[in-house]
């Protein structure tokens, strides 16, 4: 997570890198001057390796909260 505050323009930008996740797997919410980014990662991969069938699964929930300055106005939230 990268957070940048531009005090001259009263602008805060938070950037999150969430490799392997789709937009549908990520929730972005603001309540009580707190930005919360949460979601669930699910990966399931199969392959054959040297005569063995390999199947790997990885699951996990995550959440990150960032306190926002008092009186902040939300201009736009987006997941790309």
N, C-alpha and C positions, 0 to 999 in steps of 0.2 A: 504494500500500500504506500502510495506517495500522497502527501497532503501539502498543498501550497496555499499560503494566505497572502493576498495582495491587499495590504491595508489602504493604499491610496485609492483603489477602486472598490474597496469593501467587498472583495471576492475571495471565496475559498474554493479550491478545486481539489477533489480527492480522486485518485486514480487507483484502481484495483486490477491486478493481473490474475485471472482465474483460468489457467490453461485447462483445456479439455472439458470445460463446462459450456452448456448452451444457455442462451438468455432465459429460457424457461426454468432453468435450475437455480436462478439467482433472484433474491428478493431485495429490493431497496426501499427503505422506509425512513421517514423522519417524524419523530415525536419528541415533544419536550426538549427542544434544542439538541437532539441527539440523532445523528445519522447512523442507521444500522444496515449493514450488508450481510445477508445470510443466504444459505442454500445448502444443497446436498450434492456431493460428487458421487457418481456411479460409473465405474469402468469395469468392463467384462471383456477379456481377450482370450482367444484360443489360437493355438498354433501347434504344429508338429515339429519336434526338435529331436534329432538323432534317434528316431524310432519311438519317441515318447510323445504322447498327446499332453500338451501343457495348457492348462486353463487357469488364468489369473483373474481374481476379482478384487476390486478395491472400492470400499464404500466409506463415506464419512460426511458428517455434517460440520458446518463451520458458521461462525458468526463473528463479526467485527463491529465494534461501536466506536464512533468518533464524536466527542462533544463539540458542539458548534457554538460560536460566539453568540452572546445575548443579542436578540433583535435581528438575527440573520434572516434574509428573505431567500427562499428557494427559487432559483431561476430555471433549473432543469435537471432532471435525473434521467440517465440513459444507460442502458447496457448494450454494448456493441459486440 
